[in-house]
Amino acid sequence: MKKQADIRKKDHPFKENDLVYVTASHIKPQSGVNKLKPLAHGSFRIVKKINDVTFALDLPKHWKINNTFHVSY
Protein backbone atom coordinates (compact mmCIF):
# COMPACT_ATOMS: atom_id res chain seq x y z
CA MET A 1 0.00 0.00 0.00
CA LYS A 2 2.90 2.35 0.70
CA LYS A 3 4.25 1.79 -2.80
CA GLN A 4 0.89 2.72 -4.33
CA ALA A 5 0.52 5.80 -2.12
CA ASP A 6 4.01 7.06 -2.94
CA ILE A 7 3.29 7.06 -6.69
CA ARG A 8 1.29 10.30 -6.40
CA LYS A 9 3.47 11.84 -3.69
CA LYS A 10 5.54 14.83 -4.82
CA ASP A 11 8.23 16.70 -2.97
CA HIS A 12 7.63 20.40 -2.44
CA PRO A 13 10.26 23.16 -2.64
CA PHE A 14 8.80 25.30 0.18
CA LYS A 15 10.80 26.52 3.16
CA GLU A 16 10.43 29.27 5.77
CA ASN A 17 10.35 32.89 4.52
CA ASP A 18 9.25 31.84 1.00
CA LEU A 19 6.33 33.67 -0.59
CA VAL A 20 3.41 31.44 -1.63
CA TYR A 21 -0.12 31.71 -2.99
CA VAL A 22 -3.15 30.05 -1.36
CA THR A 23 -5.89 28.59 -3.53
CA ALA A 24 -9.26 30.24 -3.00
CA SER A 25 -11.30 27.06 -3.47
CA HIS A 26 -11.89 26.56 0.27
CA ILE A 27 -11.97 30.23 1.35
CA LYS A 28 -15.46 31.72 1.37
CA PRO A 29 -15.75 35.22 -0.08
CA GLN A 30 -16.69 38.06 2.28
CA SER A 31 -19.35 39.27 -0.13
CA GLY A 32 -20.24 39.11 -3.79
CA VAL A 33 -20.69 36.33 -6.27
CA ASN A 34 -18.78 33.07 -5.87
CA LYS A 35 -17.92 32.71 -9.54
CA LEU A 36 -16.25 36.14 -9.60
CA LYS A 37 -13.82 35.43 -6.78
CA PRO A 38 -10.09 35.04 -7.58
CA LEU A 39 -8.55 31.60 -8.05
CA ALA A 40 -5.72 32.28 -5.60
CA HIS A 41 -4.78 34.76 -2.90
CA GLY A 42 -1.28 35.88 -2.10
CA SER A 43 1.55 36.22 -1.86
CA PHE A 44 1.99 35.26 1.80
CA ARG A 45 5.19 34.60 3.70
CA ILE A 46 5.72 31.17 5.29
CA VAL A 47 6.27 31.84 8.99
CA LYS A 48 6.76 28.32 10.33
CA LYS A 49 7.04 24.73 9.13
CA ILE A 50 4.62 22.65 11.21
CA ASN A 51 5.55 19.29 9.67
CA ASP A 52 6.61 17.98 6.25
CA VAL A 53 3.39 19.03 4.49
CA THR A 54 1.90 21.75 6.72
CA PHE A 55 2.97 25.37 6.99
CA ALA A 56 1.86 28.43 8.96
CA LEU A 57 1.44 31.59 6.85
CA ASP A 58 1.46 35.28 7.67
CA LEU A 59 -2.14 36.13 6.74
CA PRO A 60 -3.81 39.55 7.02
CA LYS A 61 -5.36 40.25 10.42
CA HIS A 62 -8.84 40.89 8.96
CA TRP A 63 -8.99 37.32 7.61
CA LYS A 64 -10.74 35.30 10.27
CA ILE A 65 -9.37 31.88 9.28
CA ASN A 66 -6.68 29.57 10.59
CA ASN A 67 -3.20 30.37 9.24
CA THR A 68 -2.13 26.73 8.85
CA PHE A 69 -2.28 25.22 5.35
CA HIS A 70 -1.43 21.91 3.69
CA VAL A 71 0.96 22.15 0.70
CA SER A 72 -1.85 21.08 -1.64
CA TYR A 73 -3.52 24.48 -1.01
Buried (B, 14 or more C-beta within 10 A) or exposed (E): EEEEEEEEEEEEEEEEEEEBEBBBEEBEEEEEEEEEBEEEBBEBEBBEEEEEEEBBBEBEEEEEEEBEBEBEB
